[in-house]
Amino acid sequence: MPHDTHDHDHDHDPLEQGAALRVRALEELMVAKGLVDPAAMDAIVEYYETETGPRNGAAVVARAWSDPDFKEWLLRDGSAAIASMGFTGFQGEYMRVVENTDTVHNIVVCTLCSCYPWPVLGLPPTWYKSPAYRARTVREPRVVLSEFGVELPKEMRVQVWDSTAEIRYLVLPQRPSDTEGETPEALAARVTRNGMIGTARV
């Protein structure tokens, strides 16, 4: 939905804030008592941030690239299509998939908090939650994209999608032209987390 048409009151949910504070306090206590190695904890977070979740999303994209019927379903009802592959859960209940084309490039942001589709993308990257990304992506999306190394033709339209507590977005990148005959596994290996956020092209 357009970036200025929703309410982010959930960002200030005292229950969520309290839970986050308790988790942080527990983490610090366990580290202080030597029960947890900070490096090991960082490695676990990195795994869930870059491997598990994004691999789910990559499988969805690869199937859409190789199965026209699934692609049509995915674009029509992202929640149901993604759930059919077993990727459901908290922060992924209501999904909309938007397709990059020759004329449109999509990028996802959450302007007032960090709504993010965990079941298909894992943990949100730090930059996705940063105030600079949240504010600047709406105001100057082409500049933000260029900072990620994405240079788009002037005639290509950039569409910014603002995630909410009610709906989250996944970008369906364009299939690379040199992938004819590749297996779904090989296709999935080409898909990146940033490509499914819209801050990279596949």
C-alpha positions in Angstrom: 0.0 0.0 0.0 1.2 3.6 -0.4 3.7 4.6 2.2 1.5 7.2 3.9 -1.8 5.3 4.4 -1.3 3.2 7.5 -1.0 3.4 11.2 2.1 2.2 13.0 0.7 2.4 16.6 2.0 -1.2 17.1 5.5 0.3 17.1 4.7 1.6 20.6 3.1 -1.6 22.0 4.3 -1.7 25.7 4.1 -5.4 25.7 6.5 -5.8 22.8 8.8 -3.2 24.2 8.8 -4.9 27.6 9.5 -8.3 26.0 12.4 -6.9 24.1 13.9 -5.3 27.3 13.6 -8.6 29.1 15.3 -10.5 26.3 18.1 -8.0 26.3 18.5 -8.1 30.0 18.6 -11.9 30.0 21.2 -11.9 27.2 23.4 -9.5 29.1 23.1 -11.5 32.3 24.0 -14.8 30.6 27.0 -13.2 28.9 28.2 -11.6 32.2 28.0 -15.0 34.0 29.9 -16.7 31.2 27.0 -18.9 30.2 26.9 -17.7 26.7 29.8 -16.8 24.3 28.9 -13.4 22.7 30.6 -14.5 19.4 28.5 -17.7 19.4 25.3 -15.7 19.9 26.3 -13.3 17.1 26.8 -16.3 14.8 23.4 -17.7 15.6 21.8 -14.4 14.9 23.7 -14.1 11.7 22.6 -17.6 10.6 18.9 -16.7 11.1 19.4 -13.3 9.6 21.1 -14.4 6.4 20.5 -18.2 5.9 17.3 -19.8 7.2 14.7 -17.2 6.5 16.1 -15.9 3.2 16.4 -19.5 1.9 12.7 -19.9 2.4 12.0 -16.7 0.4 14.4 -17.8 -2.3 12.5 -21.1 -2.6 9.3 -19.2 -3.1 10.9 -17.0 -5.8 12.5 -19.9 -7.6 9.2 -21.7 -7.7 7.4 -18.6 -9.1 10.1 -18.3 -11.8 9.7 -21.9 -12.9 5.9 -22.5 -12.4 3.6 -19.9 -14.1 0.5 -21.2 -12.3 2.2 -20.7 -8.9 3.5 -17.3 -9.9 -0.1 -16.2 -10.8 -1.3 -17.5 -7.4 1.6 -15.9 -5.6 0.9 -12.4 -7.1 -2.9 -12.8 -6.5 -2.8 -14.3 -3.0 0.7 -14.2 -1.5 -0.4 -15.4 1.9 -2.0 -18.6 0.6 0.7 -19.4 -1.9 3.6 -18.9 0.5 1.7 -20.9 3.2 1.3 -23.8 0.8 5.1 -24.2 0.9 5.0 -24.4 4.7 6.4 -20.9 5.3 4.0 -19.4 7.9 4.1 -17.9 11.3 4.5 -14.8 13.3 5.1 -11.7 11.2 4.2 -13.6 8.0 0.5 -14.1 8.3 -0.5 -11.6 5.7 1.8 -11.3 2.7 1.6 -9.5 -0.6 4.1 -10.2 -3.4 5.0 -7.4 -5.8 6.8 -8.1 -9.1 9.8 -6.3 -10.6 9.4 -5.8 -14.3 11.1 -4.0 -17.2 9.3 -0.8 -16.2 8.8 -1.0 -12.4 11.3 -1.7 -9.6 9.8 -2.3 -6.1 11.4 -1.6 -2.8 10.1 -2.3 0.7 10.4 -0.2 3.8 8.6 0.2 7.1 8.6 3.9 7.8 7.9 4.0 11.5 9.1 0.7 12.9 10.5 -2.5 11.3 7.6 -4.7 10.1 9.3 -7.5 8.2 8.3 -11.0 6.9 10.3 -13.2 9.2 9.1 -16.6 7.8 10.4 -15.9 4.3 13.3 -13.4 5.0 14.5 -14.3 8.5 15.6 -11.5 10.9 15.6 -8.0 9.5 19.0 -6.5 8.7 20.2 -3.7 10.9 20.0 -1.2 8.1 16.3 -2.0 7.5 15.5 -0.9 11.0 17.6 2.3 10.9 15.9 5.7 10.9 17.9 6.8 7.9 16.6 3.9 5.7 13.0 4.3 6.9 12.9 8.0 6.2 15.1 8.3 3.1 13.6 5.4 1.1 10.3 7.2 0.9 11.8 10.6 0.1 14.6 9.6 -2.3 14.4 5.9 -3.2 16.7 6.2 -6.2 19.4 7.7 -4.1 19.0 4.9 -1.5 19.1 2.3 -4.2 22.2 3.8 -5.8 23.9 3.5 -2.3 23.1 -0.2 -2.5 24.7 -0.3 -6.0 21.4 -0.4 -7.9 21.4 2.1 -10.8 18.0 2.1 -12.6 17.2 3.6 -16.0 15.5 7.0 -15.7 12.4 5.7 -17.4 11.9 2.9 -14.8 9.4 3.7 -12.1 10.3 3.0 -8.5 7.4 1.8 -6.3 7.9 2.1 -2.5 5.8 -0.3 -0.4 5.4 0.4 3.3 5.0 -2.7 5.4 2.5 -2.7 8.4 1.3 -4.9 11.2 -1.5 -5.9 8.9 0.5 -6.7 5.7 4.1 -7.4 4.8 5.7 -7.3 1.3 8.0 -9.6 -0.6 9.6 -8.5 -3.9 9.6 -11.0 -6.7 12.7 -10.1 -8.7 13.0 -10.5 -12.4 14.3 -13.9 -13.4 17.9 -13.5 -14.9 17.9 -14.1 -18.6 20.6 -16.7 -18.6 18.8 -19.2 -16.4 16.8 -21.3 -18.9 16.8 -24.9 -17.9 18.1 -24.3 -14.4 16.7 -26.4 -11.6 14.6 -24.7 -8.8 17.6 -25.3 -6.5 20.0 -23.5 -8.8 17.5 -20.7 -9.3 17.0 -20.3 -5.5 20.8 -20.0 -5.1 20.7 -16.9 -7.2 18.1 -15.1 -5.0 19.4 -12.8 -2.3 17.6 -11.4 0.7 18.2 -7.8 -0.6 16.7 -8.8 -3.9 13.5 -9.8 -2.1 13.5 -6.4 -0.2 14.2 -4.5 -3.4 17.7 -3.1 -2.5 19.4 -5.4 -5.0 18.7 -6.8 -8.5 19.1 -10.5 -9.1 
